């Protein structure tokens, strides 16, 4: 399941509607909506995201959160390491090969470390 799918399911359950009811209201198939929730389809386009925001009456920060989650919810991402170091390629391959073996706490730790490095405040990473 993607972060977008989890959020959409949570919103749908809070509203007390089924996938079928929501799909009918959005004029998409129930199978497509199910695939979005379970991460078996790529992220939805901006038009559908807008429809979903309207369906749940999301505005401002809540609508922006849903858009951000959709952007980061592509279930089959490709990492292009062409032109990067051999170490970067090794990392991308290691992650692709082993992510299914990592628990959520380890994944969160990895994400936190990368985000900290990108912000310039990594705890253990190399200095630049």
Long-range contacts (C-beta under 8 A, 24 or more apart in sequence): 1-37, 1-38, 1-39, 2-39, 2-43, 2-69, 2-73, 2-74, 2-75, 3-69, 3-72, 3-73, 4-36, 4-43, 4-44, 4-66, 4-69, 4-70, 4-72, 4-73, 5-36, 5-37, 5-38, 5-39, 5-73, 6-37, 7-65, 7-66, 7-69, 8-36, 8-37, 8-52, 8-66, 9-37, 11-56, 11-58, 15-56, 22-55, 25-55, 26-51, 26-52, 26-55, 39-73, 39-75, 40-75, 41-75, 42-74, 42-75, 42-76, 43-70, 43-71, 43-73, 43-74, 44-70
